Amino acid sequence: MEANDFSERDWRRLLIHLGENPNRQGLQETPKRVQKAWQQWTAGYAQDPAEILKVFSDGAEQYKELIIVRGIPVYSHCEHHLAPFFGTATIGYTPNGKIVGLSKLTRLVDCFARRLQVQERLTIQIAETLMEHVQPLSVGVVIRCRHMCMESRGIRAQGEETVTSALLGEMRSNPALRSEFLTLTREKD
């Protein structure tokens, strides 16, 4: 038995458990589609964050100011209810002789978001990985998300946004740098 067959059977059993008929026309392909979707939604487990962060040093050794990428899409699933949460991330860092391709920051967010998560851990994983593999002077990460586990069940608080941050290196100890980063995360175009 292949893993996909087993998983499709599991999704079929879930439909039955919910009181549905998995043989009705609209649901016949649902187990296969759901299995494929969850493979995509959890693809981050197969990625090595270190391989994502390609570092450049040509000309970067002279640049010591903040580099910030805002509006990075975040799509994940909470590990408590398997419900989606989504929003945006802002990543900033101060280079220390090396820079990383800007698209790599988006890929790093996606790598960790495509795992079962809590937003707090997602935030620190991104910051610590960037600090470890790029070795900048400072790192800041701010993530703003809406959580469907809060909006569609329980308290049903629609539109609330959870904001988490991680500040490492000089961003933690230098109030002016921290303030500059946090101000730039809030500015709208």
C-alpha positions in Angstrom: 0.0 0.0 0.0 1.3 3.4 -1.0 1.3 6.4 1.5 -1.0 8.4 -0.8 -3.6 5.5 -1.0 -3.6 5.2 2.8 -4.1 9.0 3.2 -6.9 9.2 0.6 -8.7 6.4 2.5 -8.2 8.4 5.7 -9.8 11.5 4.1 -12.7 9.3 2.8 -13.2 8.0 6.4 -13.3 11.5 7.7 -16.1 12.4 5.2 -18.1 9.4 6.4 -17.5 10.4 10.0 -18.8 13.9 9.2 -22.0 12.2 8.0 -21.3 12.7 4.3 -21.4 10.1 1.5 -18.0 10.1 -0.2 -19.5 8.3 -3.2 -21.7 11.2 -4.1 -20.6 13.0 -7.3 -19.3 16.2 -5.6 -17.1 14.3 -3.2 -15.7 11.4 -5.3 -12.4 13.1 -6.0 -12.3 15.1 -2.7 -10.0 12.6 -0.8 -7.4 12.8 -3.7 -7.7 16.6 -3.8 -7.4 17.0 -0.1 -4.4 14.7 0.0 -2.7 16.7 -2.7 -3.5 20.0 -0.9 -2.1 18.8 2.4 1.1 17.7 0.6 1.5 21.3 -0.7 0.5 22.9 2.6 3.1 20.9 4.5 5.9 20.9 1.9 8.1 22.9 4.3 9.1 19.7 6.2 11.0 18.6 3.1 12.9 21.9 2.8 16.2 22.7 4.4 16.2 26.5 5.4 20.0 26.6 5.1 19.8 25.7 1.4 17.4 28.6 0.8 19.7 31.3 2.1 22.2 31.9 -0.7 24.6 34.6 0.5 26.3 37.3 -1.7 29.4 39.3 -0.7 30.1 41.4 -3.8 29.7 45.0 -2.7 27.7 44.1 0.4 30.7 44.4 2.8 30.2 48.2 2.5 26.5 48.2 3.2 25.6 48.4 6.9 22.1 49.8 6.9 18.8 48.1 7.3 17.4 45.9 4.5 13.7 45.3 4.9 11.2 43.3 2.9 7.6 44.0 3.8 4.3 42.3 2.8 5.7 38.8 2.5 2.6 36.5 2.3 2.2 34.0 5.2 -0.2 31.0 4.8 0.0 28.3 7.4 -2.0 25.9 9.6 -2.1 26.0 13.3 -1.0 22.8 15.0 -3.8 23.0 17.6 -6.8 22.8 15.2 -5.3 22.4 11.7 -7.1 25.6 10.9 -5.5 28.1 8.5 -3.9 31.3 9.6 -2.7 33.9 7.2 -1.2 37.4 6.9 2.1 39.1 6.2 5.6 39.1 7.4 8.2 41.8 7.5 11.9 40.9 7.7 14.7 43.3 8.3 18.4 42.8 8.9 21.6 44.8 9.0 24.3 43.1 6.9 27.7 42.2 8.2 29.6 41.9 4.9 27.0 39.6 3.3 23.6 40.0 1.9 21.0 37.4 0.9 18.9 37.4 -2.3 15.7 39.3 -1.4 13.4 36.5 -2.8 15.2 34.1 -0.4 13.5 35.9 2.5 10.1 35.1 1.1 11.2 31.5 0.5 12.3 31.3 4.1 9.0 32.4 5.4 7.2 30.0 3.1 9.5 27.1 4.2 8.5 27.5 7.9 4.9 28.5 7.2 4.4 25.2 5.3 4.6 23.2 8.5 2.1 22.9 11.3 2.8 26.0 13.3 2.1 28.4 16.0 2.7 32.0 15.0 5.1 32.7 17.9 7.4 29.8 16.8 7.2 30.7 13.2 8.4 34.2 14.0 11.5 33.1 16.0 12.4 30.3 13.5 12.6 32.8 10.7 14.7 35.2 12.8 17.1 32.6 14.2 17.6 30.9 10.9 18.5 34.2 9.2 20.8 35.1 12.1 22.6 31.7 12.0 23.1 31.4 8.2 23.6 35.0 7.1 25.3 36.2 10.3 24.1 39.8 10.1 24.5 42.4 12.8 20.8 42.4 13.5 17.5 40.7 12.5 13.9 41.8 13.0 10.8 39.8 12.1 7.2 41.0 12.5 4.3 38.8 11.5 0.7 39.9 11.4 -1.9 37.1 10.9 -5.6 36.3 11.2 -6.4 32.9 12.7 -9.3 30.9 11.5 -9.4 28.9 14.7 -10.4 32.2 16.4 -12.6 33.6 13.6 -14.6 30.5 12.7 -15.0 28.7 16.0 -14.8 29.4 19.7 -14.9 33.1 20.3 -15.6 33.9 16.6 -13.7 37.1 16.8 -13.6 38.1 13.1 -10.9 40.4 11.8 -8.6 40.3 14.8 -4.9 40.3 14.0 -2.2 38.7 16.0 1.2 40.4 15.9 4.4 38.7 16.9 8.0 39.9 16.7 11.5 38.7 17.1 14.4 41.1 17.5 18.0 39.6 17.5 21.5 41.0 17.6 21.9 44.8 17.6 18.2 45.2 17.1 17.6 44.0 20.6 20.3 46.2 22.2 20.2 49.3 20.1 17.0 51.3 20.8 17.4 53.6 17.7 17.8 50.6 15.3 14.9 48.8 16.9 12.8 51.9 16.6 13.7 52.5 13.0 12.8 48.9 12.1 9.5 48.9 13.9 8.6 52.3 12.4 9.4 51.0 8.9 7.2 47.9 9.5 4.2 50.1 10.1 4.6 52.5 7.2 2.1 52.1 4.3 3.1 52.8 0.7 
